[in-house]
Amino acid sequence: MKQRTIALAAAFTLTASLTACTQTPAPSGAQPQSTSNAPVVVSYGISNAWDSLMPYNSPSGSNYSRMIYDKIYDRLAYVHADGTLSPRGAKSWESADDGLSVRFHLDEKAAFHDGTPVTAQHWADTIVRMTDPACPTLGRSAFSVLAGTDSSGAAVAGETLGVTVEDEYTLKLTFKSATTPEDFLLDRNREYYVLPTHLMEDVAPADTMSMDLWAAPIGSGPCKFQSEVMGSALILTANENYQLGAPGFDELDITVMDKNSLLTALIAGDLDYYAIGGSLSAADQPTAESAGFEVLEGTVPNTFFELMLNNESISDARIRRAIELSLDKELLCEQSTQGHGTVTGTSVLPTCASYAGDYNTAYDVDAAKELLTEAGYDGTTYSLACTSNRQGLAALMQQQLEEAGFSVQVETVDSTTMFAGMADGTYDMGIASHTPNALPLWFTESRFTAENNIFRVADTAPYEERIDAVKNETDPEQRTAALAELEGYLAQERPFIPLWFGTALHVQSNTVSGIDYPSASFSNENVWEWVKE
């Protein structure tokens, strides 16, 4: 018999305790009673625990916590893997005030789990409370885009906060700079949840996080809170009145287990599905398929690989471009993704509405050598930092760079040490990966500032000017042109080297239909469309 984790056993114990009171033992020798009235349960695995059931009180702000909030609470929109948007708490939206505001038309059918209708006032009161400096909000920086807040997202005394109730079901958010509805939702949707502020009227902002409410939260999402074993198991029930439709199950049992056990538990029948998106490695694909599961590749890349560069120690752009020319990205990508990746010369996803081109430079060792000669490269040994799981990739990069005339030393460190070492100048290069989204500036905007100049660029002004031009342009054609200007400059200067986008593999549930696997990378799941077979 396969061993099960203690957490899984705890979840089963909870489920049994909840249903035992409705079951009557059959008389001796009698036929087993029909189980037609038994609840339809979806068993859901997750490899990391949520750290709070209050969405604005998460110390980690991790995607694992967000996946839980996504089910109990409602968001304004649903984000698809390709960057398109569908209604959730809001049924439509449009730009207003010359691009400085977005008007949201809320769904009149939305209601909290206690039956109270969700109104624009609830959304506004949520934002007012969370931006109140007296409220110990974690992750308040998500509100820093709103007018009337400081850089931490706290409301500034004497200034008008950028949230307006225009009528019972119309909410307007006003920003510090021109922002399209799509940009706001792609960037911030996973951080904004509506709270049952009608239950908080007599609670001071400073006491918000200590309310008993968060031990048994009431949201307006597609699932209702039932019970919790802190850090190991959570039982939710279907919200039969959810405005987008009732989920096709009665109960969602969420169990925390080791990441390496998720696929095993799925095959054993202990799980119906696991987060995030049922993803698995190419090495595990044969195991899943031999067990009778279908494995499909995601439709949109969910990983971006880059080679970070220290622009202080590698100060000549010709040497940085020579590094890119020295790398056989196709071979490196194949080794890393096992055929599930596409090389790139930009951090912008091809699905981005403003996508301006690939900007990739073909592998060319001779051209790299010419640039090194032109730049007067003196044989300096550059350090290449990587984590232990990328030692093979780093070794192959080292070999390719040395073939072009570089001297490279690989240093294996943990992720935190690598990023800190790039920021303080300890390392010259570092291999990193990130989760991309459909925003054109998802990667570049935060990396060329005085506060986060991780590439140690001597003068960030040329980057910041071009980034601002993209950010502040709302006309689609002009925005694409501004992005092309930015990407062209990046290709010339190469402060970092884009390598490839990787696409995830998703093992399909044999028992639950309707799952949008790729969109789980945006920390949202369409549970209202799930049906347990």
Buried (B, 14 or more C-beta within 10 A) or exposed (E): EEEBBEBBEBBBEBBEEBEEEEEEEEEEEEEEEEEEEEBEBBBBBBBBBBBBBBBBBBEBBBBBBBBBBBBBBBBBBBBBBBBBBEBBBBBEBEBBEEBBBBBBBBBEEBBBBEEBBBBBBBBBBBBBBBBBBEBBBBBBBBBBBBBBBBEEBBBEEEEEBBBBBEEEBBBBBBBEEBBBBBBBBBBBBBBBBBBBBBBBEEBEBEEBBEEEBBEEBBBBBBBBBBBBBEEBBBBBBBBEBBBBEEBBBBBBBBBBBEEEBBBBBBBEEBBBBBBBBBBBEEEBBEBBEEBEBEBEEBBBBBBBBBBBBBBEBBEBBBBBBBBBBBBBBBEBBBEBBBEBBBBBBBBBBBBBBBBBBBBBBEBBBEBBBBBBEEBEBEEEEBBBBBBEEBEEBBBBBBEBBEEBBBEBEBBBBEBEBBBBBBBEEBBBBBBBBEBBBBBBBBBBBEBBEEEEBBBBBEEBEEBBEBBBBBBEBBEEEEBBBBBBBBBBBBBEBBBBBBBBBBBBBBBBBBBBEBBBBBBBBBBBBBBBBBBBE
